[in-house]
Amino acid sequence: MNIQKYFKAGLMITVLLSNYAVAEITASEKNSDEFVFDQWPGKSLKVFLALPEEVRKDTPIVIVLHGNSRNAKTYRDAWEKTAIEENVIAVVPEFSAWDYPKRQYILGNMSTPSGKPVAPDQWVFAAIEPLFDQLRKQLGTEVKHYSLYGHSAGSQVAHRLLYFVPDNRAQRIVLANAGFYTMPVSTVDYPQGLGGVEVSDDSLKKAYAKRVIILLGDRDNNPRHKSLNRELESLRQGPHRFSRGHNFYKNSLFKASILLKVPFNWSLSIASGVSHSNQNIIPFAAPLLLGGPLVVN
């Protein structure tokens, strides 16, 4: 889809990004449904867009986090119908296996493969907020918040972002079919728990105040799925993704309501008949990302 109509033809547009360098929108970017995002301290990211017929000042943005196959373009294609029908901008940044090998993506690039710490402004989580700033300027929408959707490995990134970037501007978050979770317990080391990393109770309180929906396909229940993590601490979360999602919800509810004694604004939703499929779970995810109450009663 051509996005040239959202820019002044023949002009080089300069976008001022808060706390980051100035980004120049080139002619090639104006004529494409993808662009390279390099206005953050981390590595440049290819970004794919699914756009509605018209972008208005109030057109919402959904940032989509792809799975471990790093097939961002496929995820964008899967969102195109929803983008047009629901007048929403779907944005899929690509965290390539070349730049973020193996588990660097799902664990946020917090350390190198050899275990050396990575600066927080280069973590995977740190890309989302400046990307949102650029999108608002680049596409002309003036929304103050975005929705965040992650499926499979992307769901792992999204729920860890809640811990490590507590002041994010995501208003609605859907976590779909994660392979395993970072449980809110300090007695288990990261990534299956919070042991060994710094996540304060204040950060957890902010996470639990967010409108978060854990979305699970009820047929994503294969304990021998080829990409399912089988480390001991992951197996303790449950035999498959469906059960692990339930246990993550229950552990988070206990942490918020019993230990921290704060309101818990999360809920659990089931996608009936859906296995481990991004394509098939989008019809369940989209309504949750685009509407509904922001506070759970």
N, C-alpha and C positions, 0 to 999 in steps of 0.2 A: 504494500500500500504506500502511495506517495504522500509524504508529509510536507511537501514544498508549500502547500497552500497556507500553512501555519506560520510562514515567515515572509518577510518582505523580499520580493524577487529582486535578484541582482545585488543584494547588499550583504556585506559581512557583518554578522550580528555578534556583538560582544556581550557576554553574560558575566555578571559579577556574582561570584559564589561566596557566601558567607564563610569566613575563616579559611578560604582556599584561594588558589590562583584564579586569574581570569581565564575563562574558556571561550575560545573563538569557534563559532559554528561555521564549518566550511561548506562549500557548495555541494560536495559529495554527501555530507551528512544531511543537507536539506532535501536531497532527492532520494533518500533511502529510508527503509524501515529498520535500520540498524545504524549504530554509531559506536565509536570507541570512547569510552569514559576513562579519562586519565587525570581528573581533577581531584585526586586524593593521593596520599603518600604511598599507597600500595601500587601493585602492578596494574597496568592498563587492562581494562575489561571490555570485551565486545558486548554490546547491549542490543537486544532485539525488542522491537515494539509491536504490539497489536493495538491499532487505533480505531476509534469509532469514525463515522462519516464526518463528524464535526466535533472539534474540541472547543469547549466553552470555558469560561473562567471557573465554573464550578464542576468541571469534569473530574471525577475521582481517579485516583491512581492506585493500582494494585501492583505491588512488587512481588514477583514470582521467583522463588528459589528452586532451581532444578534439582534433579536427582544425581546420583553418583555417576551416571553415564555421561554427564556434562552436556546433555543434548538440549541446550538452551533454545535453539531454533525450533525444535520439535515441541517444546513446551509453549513457545510463542504461538506456533501454529494451532495448538490445541485451545488457546485462549481467544483466537480471532473471532469466532462466532459470538462469544460472550461480549467481547469488546464492542462489536457493532450493535448487537441487540440491546445491550444494557448501557450503552454510551459510557464506557469506561476505558481508561488507558491501562493496558497490561504491559508490564516491563519485566524483561527477563535478562539479568546480567549473567554472563557466562564466566564461571570460575574453572578455567581449563585444567585438565589433568597435567599438562606441561608445567603450568605455574603453581598449581596446588595439587601435587601428587598424592596418591593413596589417601590417607585420612586427614591430610592438611585441610581439605575443604570442610568436612563434617565437624572437625574439631576447631575450626575457626582460624587456622594458621597462627595459633598462639605460640607455637614453638616450631623450630626446624625439624626435619626428619631425624637429625642427630641429637635433638633435645635442647638446643640453645633457644633462649627466649627471643621472641619477636616483639618489636615495639608495638604497643597497643594500637597506634594509628595505622598499622599495616595488617591488623587482624581482618579476616573476612567480614566480621560483624561491623567493622568501622567503615565499610564502603557504602552502606545502605543510606545513611543520613545525607552525606554529600551528593550521592546519586539523586536522591529525592529533590534536593535543592536545584540541581542542574535541570532536572526534568520540568520542574515548575517554570523556570525561566525559559527553557528551550521550547516548550509546547504551549505556554501561555495560560496554563491553568493556575488558579490562585488558591487552591485548596491548602489547608494548613496541616492536614494529616493524610496519611496513606494507609492502605490495608496491606497486610503482609501474609503471603501464602507460601507454604513450603510443603513439598511432597517427598516422602522417602528421605533421602539424604538432606534435601532442602528443609524438611521438617526438623531434622536434627539441628541444622544451622539456626533456624528460626527460634527454636525454644532456648537455645544457648544464648542467642542475641538478647533475649529478655533478661538473662542473668547479668550479662557483661556490658550491655548498653541500656541501663534501666531508664534513662531519660529519652528514649527513642520517641518518635512522633507517630508510631503505628497506632491506629485507633481500634482496628479489628485485626486479629491474628488467627489464622486457621492452620493448625498443625496436623497434617494428614499422613498417616501410615509410616511413622518413623520406625527405623529398625531397632533402635534402642535409645534410651534417654539418660540424661544427667539428672538423676534423682536428687531432690533437695536434702541430702544427708551428708554430713561431714565425715561419717565413719567409713565411707567408700570413696576411694580415690577417683579423681577425674580421669576419664570422661563419664563413667557410670554414676559417679557421685561428685560432690563438691570438695572432697578432701584434696588438699594440696593446691587449691586455687582460692583467690580472694573474692568472695561474693558475700557482701554484708547482708544483715537482716533487713536493712533499709532498701537494698536493691531487690531483695525478694518481695518485700511489701509492695514496691512499685510494680513488680512483675505481676503479682496477684491482683492488683487493681486494674490491670489491663483487661479488655474484653478478649478473651482467648477461648477458642473452641478446638478441642482435640477431636479430630474427625477420623473415624476408623471404618474401613471397609470390613464388613462382617465375614467376608470370605478371604481376607488377608490373614489366614490362619494356618498356613503351611509351615510346620516346624523345620522343614528341610528345604525351604526356599534357597535358591543358589546364592543370593546376596545377603542372607540373614546373618547377622553377627552371632557367633556362637562362643564368645569368650565367657568364662565362668560367671562374671558379674552380670553380663547381659542375660545369660540363661536364668539367673536368679530373678530377673525382671519378668520372666514368663517364657513359654516355649515358642511363641510366635508374636508377630506384630500386634495382632488384635488384643491378646492378653497383656502385652507390655504397655500398650496405650492405656488400658484400664488401670493398671497398677501405677502408672505415672500420674494419672488423674487422682487416684486415691491418696498417693503419697503427698501430692501437692496440696490437696484439700486438708489433709492432716496437718501439714506444716503450717499452712495459713491459719486455719480455724482453731486448732488445738494448741500449737506451740507458739505461734506469733500472735494469735488472737486478733486477726485483722480480717476485713471482708474479703471474700474469695469470689472473684468476678469471672471465673472460668466455668466452662461446661463441657460435657461430653456428648458427641453426636455420632450416630451410626449411619453409614452409607450402605443401605441394604442391597445385597447382591453384588457388591464391588469387591474385587480382589486387589492385588497390588498394581493398580492401574491409575496413573495420573489422568488420562483421557476420560475414564469412566467416573472418576470422583469429582471432576470439575463441576458438573451440574448440581452436586450437593454442596460444594464449597462456595460457589459464586454467590448464592443468596445470603450466606452467612457473612461474606466479606463486604457486601454492598448494602446491607440493611439489617433491620432488627434492633432490638434494644441494646443499649450500651452498658446497661447495668443488669446483672442477674438478680432476680428477686429471691 
